């Protein structure tokens, strides 16, 4: 019986484990190895350079500038997405009829490709000519068209990037918050009503938010990690036939051009990827410890 169970276990798990090792772990380890070599136009280098690639990346103003771009992006997208997804969850949770419909409608954008959404935002909504939806609306009020993706003073491109990310992600995190809301015992709200607590901010602050603490911590961690990994919307919104502009360049876009661009410097690109992975790990662990992930939300 034990042998049969082990056999069926590997029948079902084996293909997924093999795919995970082949397409994730082996490339990851290979990338770490490449970061210690001078790997121009090759994935099998022989010239060992030690930590030179890491030193070069940390001294590269373009790479450190991409990290600053990430900080700006994170400082905006994390709190805005958190607040919007929580507000949607609270509204959907109060709906008594067709709740499944509204839940599906808000979640549906999460199934959309980032590339497709970015192209829709770029070509249809925030087109830099008078035919774009945003400029059409501005025209109704007598305002001149705005070159949304090429205007840096003020940086209107942030509006395009943030709105497309909000549209794509808010529904997913709404589902997480909604699951947390539905786990709250209704007795807590009944007891608060008996004690005279008025529904609204008081109940939200003293009952709902403390009960959502574990969910909130998980959402914040996911938002920060996803912000670090931002690539598709930036690349598809801002790049054109001339390449990528020098502004709003997140780390993954910079590493993409370093490793796969004209220089084909896979050693530097791998070193930058390792640095970025370490930063993500440190930030995630630090957040988890600071927010006391896994501990009871009751204080």
Secondary structure, 3 states (H helix, E strand, C coil): CHHHHHHHHHHHHHHHHHHHHHHHHHHHHHHHHHCCECCECCCCCCCECCCHHHHHHHHCHHHHHHHHHHHHHHHHHHHHHHHHHHHHHHHHHHCCCCHHHHHHHHHHHHHCCHHHHHHHHHHHHCCCCCCCHHHHHHHHCCCCCCCCCCCECCECHHHHHHHHHHHHHHHHHHHHHHHHHHCCCHHHHHHHHHCCCCCCHHHHHHHHHHHCHHHHHHHHHHHHHHHHCCCHHHHHHHCECCECCCCCCCHHHHHHHHHHCCCCEHHHHHHHHHHHHHHHHHHHHHHHHHCCCCCCCCC
